[in-house]
Amino acid sequence: MNKPQVDEYRLDVVDRLARIESKMESVHKEAKDTKLEVQMQNGRVRALEGSMASIKGVGSIVSIVFAGFISYLFKGKM
């Protein structure tokens, strides 16, 4: 290869690297945005799971009290 061809090749490589760097920056930005969205969704899911657990806890306590009341009513009749 003579000097003009080498210079042309080097410029081509520099252009390719610039395009690759530009694409990598955009991919990094998109990945960062996606990570933030996932963190927000995880927070909402965590809150919903907490409320579901509290509802289940209240329901189990109510069922135990109801079962105790029913057993108290039928205790003398059996």
Residue pairs with C-beta under 8 A, 6 or more apart in sequence:
1 9
